[in-house]
Amino acid sequence: MSARARIGKRITFGIGLTLAFAYVFPFFLVFVNSLKLKPDILANPLSIPTHITWDNFQQALTKMNFFRSLTNSIIITVLSVSLLIIFSSMLAYYLSRTKIKLTKWIFLVLVASMIVPFQALMIPFMARFAPFVSLNNRGALIFFYIGFGTALSTFLYHGFISTIPTEIDEAASIDGASDMVAFWKIIFPMMRPITATVAIINALWIWNDFLLPRLVLTQDTQTLPLSTYLFYGQYSIEYGQAMAGLVLAVIPIVVFYLVLQKQFISGISQGAVK
Amino acid sequence: MPSARATKRFLKFALVPLAIFSMVLVVPFANGFYLTFTNWDGFESSKFVGFSNYTKSFQDPTFWATLRFTTLFVVVSLILVNVVAFGLALIVTSKLRSRNVLRTFFFVPNLIGGVILGVIWQFIFNSAITSLAKKYGWTLFEQSWLNDTNKAFWALIIVTVWQSSGYMMIVYITGLISIENDVLEASQIDGASPLRTLLSIKIPLMAQAFTIALFLTLRSGFMAYDVNVALTGGGPFRTTELISMHIFQDAFANGNFGTGQSKAVIMFLMVAGAALLQVSVSKRLEVQR
């Protein structure tokens, strides 16, 4: 390697390192201060804690009802994503294998609907569905997520299914398998890579969504972003507790990401390019 | 006439998802459009009022301020997010040994919802920076940036760039690694400098990645809500409200469902118009391969 290239590499590394530091620094700051007492935070937010306290975490855990909101977030995300996978893969299979005018139109409407911002729907939505929402708001939220997620998920599956040769369907039907059996036993397992993409993209969106839960959910069914926001609003004067609450809110998804990092990155690049 | 078998197939595979999709998206969209032409108050709509909801919306000076603020936000965040994201993508596709670790770090803010990021930065701007500024005498930071409209704008931009650039970086990485190696070798043999290679070969060959990333940032810029609510809360004095928050306030805090929904329709037209324009321009610039 030439001397110039080596210097270039060093400079790139230096810039990269500085930026990486800048990207995680806010999290570091929150974490450090979550271990400190209030006067220490006020004196110098940058300092390493001299006296470590776990009391902030205890307070935050109970005050923001952490485990209840975590459970709510998990239930809502897992159910919505699973149902989205089932419904949109079936719809995409139908649309891509049935070549008639109707399916072409449905597909066009689905693609066009992706440009509609949620804000254009939320007002009529809340007015029309209010009684339904008050009956079972977690169920209602899952129902809404399925409706909103259908277009993108179906679109992703549609692109993948067109690469699976139709001979496979034909062979299955000659062997006597019904449509449903052929789809679930043969086609669906072949789509595992795109299923991973659909799962990750939808899970990230649903896990972090704020506007819809804010409109729909009550105190007992709050998700993690919602309860964190409300907790922070109430206790932001208690800096240490507020910071501990933020650490708790961030941990689950970051752990999940570090475990499944490869799937995250490839899932997102697949989803974006299609 | 469709055969019985085809109908059965439709019922089995497509009916449920299409029914949910229509109930959640198609019906409220059409309904919302219709309601803007009536005297709807959130519960009942008794008569047609023509365009009066739209004229009322445009007579509202805070709505004009929001439109200006939103447009500025969309343009500035679009440029900065993409410039930074492309830079990050270049760093993590270089020959550095640490590139995978760096990529992991750059992506982290993206995992976390805008509300949580917003309050983290609210703490940084309101408490952390101001207390350091007082200690070390940095006059620029002594007053919280969130108390001043212009500085709060830049605070919003900083957080948005920090949050979104990791995602767009992935889009650009996908574009950069899709370029065939022999093309790059050929340019190296011809003696092209790295900058020349970047400008004349890499960027034109990955134009599709730009189309996608610009589309996504345009859309998320118009729809930004979470960071806005959590970071500035629209303050000081509702001067930093982006359109999404403005609609929410108008409808759910002030109970103006008629004008709120017409503003939402206006927002839809802006997003759709800007996105169509952007995609058609970018598509024309893409190189056919």
Interface residues (C-beta under 8 A of the other chain):
Chain A: G8 K9 T12 F13 I15 G16 L17 L19 A20 Y23 V24 P26 F27 L29 V30 N33 I41 L42 A43 N44 P45 L46 F87 S88 M90 L91 Y93 Y94 L95 T98 I100 I106 V109 L110 S113 I115 V116 P117 F118 Q119 A120 L121 M122 I123 P124 F125 M126 A127 R128 F143 F144 I146 G147 F148 T150 A151 T154 D179 M180 F183 L204 W207 N208 D209 F210 L211 L215 P225 L226 T228 Y229 Y232 S236 Y239 A242 M243 L246 A249 V250 I253 V254 Y257 L258 Q261 F264 I265 I268 S269 A272 V273
Chain B: P2 A6 R9 F10 K12 F13 A14 V16 P17 L18 I20 F21 M23 V24 L25 V26 V27 P28 F29 N31 G32 L35 G42 F43 L88 I91 V92 S94 K95 L96 S98 R99 V101 L102 R103 T104 F105 F106 F107 V108 P109 L111 I112 G113 G114 V115 I116 V119 I120 W121 Q122 F123 I124 S127 A128 S131 L132 K135 W162 G166 Y167 I170 V171 I173 T174 P194 Q208 A209 I212 A213 L216 R219 F222 M223 Y225 D226 V229 A230 I243 S244 I247 F248 A251 F252 F257 G260 Q261 A264 V265 M267 F268 V271 A272 A275
